[in-house]
Amino acid sequence: MAFGVIQNVRKVFQLDELGSGALEPVVALDDASFEFEQGDLVALLGPSGCGKTTLLRIVGGLIAKSAGSVAIGGREITRPMGDYGFVFQAPSLMPWRNVLDNVLFPMEILKRNDAAARRHAHELLDLVGLSGFLSARPHQLSGGMQQRVALCRALVHRPKLLLMDEPFGALDELTRMDMNDLLLRIRHETRASVLFVTHSISEAVYLSDKVVIFSKRPARVVRQVPIALAYPRSQKVRFTAAFTAAERIASEALGVIAPVGEEATPP
Amino acid sequence: MRSRLLSQTMYPLAGVALIIVAWALACWIGNIPTVVLPSPDKVLRSMIIRGDLLLSEGWITLKETLYGFLLALVIGLPLAVAVANSRPLNLMFYPLLIALQSVPKVALAPMILVWLGTGLESKLAIVWLVAFFPIIVDTAAGLRATPKELLELARSLNASALQIFLKVQLPAALPFVVTGAKVAITLAVIGAVIGEFIGSSEGLGFLLLSATSQLDTPLAFAALFALSVLGIFAYALVGLGERMMSPWLPPAAERH
């Protein structure tokens, strides 16, 4: 059996659950299924507000699903497992803690804030190029640096699975490319499995072993695209035929462009 | 550095000096009777002659202010935690708290005097009443404004309710607590003076009233001046507390 098995997951938000004033229950996810292996980096790609984030929170055990099953490493997920890492769209650092203490927050909660934990935190911050900012406060850092701290915080307890919710969506293009390369390097060193929510086609293709494409809400999996580009990847890969072909398949599945062969068809 | 010092101390001082000069000129040129508006030098003389009296009465008012304020903190903070964390308690009491906040609490002072007498207790009750609301309302708002992602992060690590409260909610709410405390301390001074106005035989509020009734306007002005010094001092104490907590506070620019 695969490491991660997501099967026929459905999520219906009841009336007051979202606090959005909706007049009827909202079907956020409708029959999402896909699998991934340990160490895989899987991009969840789809239009904004399509329920990818909801799926990520279900996998993380933060919200309950309405139907279906989610099993990671053979365990059915019904509540937070405590050994996953989360990275949100905003860095969401604690303004009252310095960089090092922000990174060590999970270890405090898990009551494993010992010398080994501090050493690991230092290693991670070194890896993301922030070893000179250990005692800086979040507000003294740029957005990209803050997100790198958040990445270290998500990794400090050596999670089996890293759940990332559009983590680089708020960054500018160049910073985002840097962060993509950093994520690939970190993934290579930590061997963590990663689920990565994004609505950027090229980011999804560049990063992942597999792109899972969702439809508009209620979200279903419309296509899974394996990306056959060898790791380690560098930005040059964006200009290869294989990369463009994968982007094209993803774009077709998203309905951004018409499938090949249908373009010439008269209406 | 030098120019900053200049703008931070010299300009405010110059402003005060300007107003005092204008005040003195108005008294001399307008030939205003001392009973109506004493000139600055007469107020100063009264302050020096009655220095002991001002200090002892000021000490009483300061005690009323600070004790009542501390009482409001001690009772307000746990209640805010209860209201913010329990949905039933929140639904039962939060709207009531907001509604009560709009009641002019000084209007209750005569009643409190009937219940608690003219001693320290009634002053504490009035100070507590005016200082309590900003503390509980701001603290509850702060606790409820904890960023959702931080709560999710803590929950994803299976944090206990106590851990979430101590490591996430409380530090996130601290800037709000400080804001509430700053409002509360200024109201507390007002509360103490109102209490003394309505029924007391001591304190700066009492001194102010009795000086006015004896047409000793310079002393009334001296008491007024002592009161503002007291207010600034009490506010500075809260500012000191804020500074001591500053490792946990975000920089002022990011506060709510």
HADDOCK unambig.tbl for C-alpha pairs under 7 A between the chains (distance, minus, plus):
assign (segid A and resid 60 and name CA) (segid B and resid 156 and name CA) 6.94 0.50 0.50
assign (segid A and resid 62 and name CA) (segid B and resid 156 and name CA) 6.58 0.50 0.50
assign (segid A and resid 80 and name CA) (segid B and resid 155 and name CA) 6.95 0.50 0.50
assign (segid A and resid 80 and name CA) (segid B and resid 156 and name CA) 5.00 0.50 0.50
assign (segid A and resid 80 and name CA) (segid B and resid 157 and name CA) 6.81 0.50 0.50
assign (segid A and resid 80 and name CA) (segid B and resid 158 and name CA) 6.26 0.50 0.50
assign (segid A and resid 81 and name CA) (segid B and resid 156 and name CA) 7.00 0.50 0.50
assign (segid A and resid 82 and name CA) (segid B and resid 156 and name CA) 5.64 0.50 0.50
assign (segid A and resid 82 and name CA) (segid B and resid 157 and name CA) 4.04 0.50 0.50
assign (segid A and resid 82 and name CA) (segid B and resid 158 and name CA) 5.44 0.50 0.50
assign (segid A and resid 83 and name CA) (segid B and resid 157 and name CA) 6.82 0.50 0.50
assign (segid A and resid 86 and name CA) (segid B and resid 153 and name CA) 6.70 0.50 0.50
assign (segid A and resid 92 and name CA) (segid B and resid 149 and name CA) 6.40 0.50 0.50
assign (segid A and resid 92 and name CA) (segid B and resid 150 and name CA) 6.52 0.50 0.50
assign (segid A and resid 95 and name CA) (segid B and resid 250 and name CA) 5.43 0.50 0.50
assign (segid A and resid 96 and name CA) (segid B and resid 247 and name CA) 6.51 0.50 0.50
assign (segid A and resid 96 and name CA) (segid B and resid 248 and name CA) 4.42 0.50 0.50
assign (segid A and resid 96 and name CA) (segid B and resid 249 and name CA) 5.41 0.50 0.50
assign (segid A and resid 96 and name CA) (segid B and resid 250 and name CA) 5.63 0.50 0.50
assign (segid A and resid 106 and name CA) (segid B and resid 157 and name CA) 6.81 0.50 0.50
assign (segid A and resid 109 and name CA) (segid B and resid 157 and name CA) 6.92 0.50 0.50
assign (segid A and resid 109 and name CA) (segid B and resid 159 and name CA) 5.86 0.50 0.50
assign (segid A and resid 109 and name CA) (segid B and resid 163 and name CA) 7.00 0.50 0.50
